[in-house]
Amino acid sequence: MSGDAVLLVQDAAPGVRRLTLNRPGALNAVTAELRERLIAALDEASADRSVRVVVLTGAGRAFCSGADLSGGTSRTAGGAAAPPVAGDVARMLRHGVQRMITAVLDCEKPVLCALNGVAAGVGVQLALACDLVVAAEEASLVQVFGKRGLVPDGGAAWLLPRLVGLQRAKELLFFGDKVRAVDAERLGLVNRVVPGRELEKAVAEWSERLAAGPTRAYALTKALVNASLDADRASCFAAEATAQEINMTTFDAQEGVRAFVERREAGFEGR
């Protein structure tokens, strides 16, 4: 295991890279340091051929309580509160939480969220950006923006309609009610809910299956699915054909075909 004060990086099993948000005293609220380390860790996982799946979770009783707002207002050189300048917030979001969510969406390895507790604010988007979500029964999701008079960030208005539809997304964002894990599964926000004591076992089962799978095919499939709702049919079909062309040059695709012909289980190597 390697790590630091805010993010733990562990090779939990062959091919499995585990990233743990590690600010339990602050319910794993996202600071600039945590954000940058998470982005870097996801980028490293994409490039590391030994990594075939990423597990993202939180330390302690929460997954992520959102952005850490304890830094306060910007100050002038004299120590007074700096007046807001138009463009500052948009720039902060582009270079901040939007980059973090994009890093999850664009990671070339499957990202599996182990939702161990509450996710609030941008913490919800961090979980929903993952490819698969396994939640403990006591976990919950809270889109708190409306209750604070804020517009949602972290890609909430992009992610939620794709998962639950327009009207349900508006309901979640307008009211900001807590969504329990069992209801999140019913709505399609998470894939599976298990008792808290069984979360690690369930995550291990799925992560090991993903780690034994055709990693490059997963990467291409992920890219196709993520882009599918933003493109017309002709563009999607063209992207599919290109992805097939690329994938058929991989060892795993050729091994999969051989295994089918020989009537045996395929032995994928992630290349």
ABEGO torsion letter per residue (X at the ends): XBBBAABBBBBABBGBBBBBBBBAAAGGBBBAAAAAAAAAAAAAAAABAABABBBBBBBEABABAEBBAAAEBBBBAAGBBBBBBBGAAAAAAAABAAAAAAAAAABABBBBBBBABBBBEAAAAAAAABABBBBBAABBBBBAAAAAGBBBBGGAAAAAAAAAEAAAAAAAAAAGBBBBAAAAAAAGABABBBBAAAAAAAAAAAAAAAAABBAAAAAAAAAAAAAAAABBAAAAAAAAAAAAAAAAABAAAAAAAAAAAAGBBBBBAGX
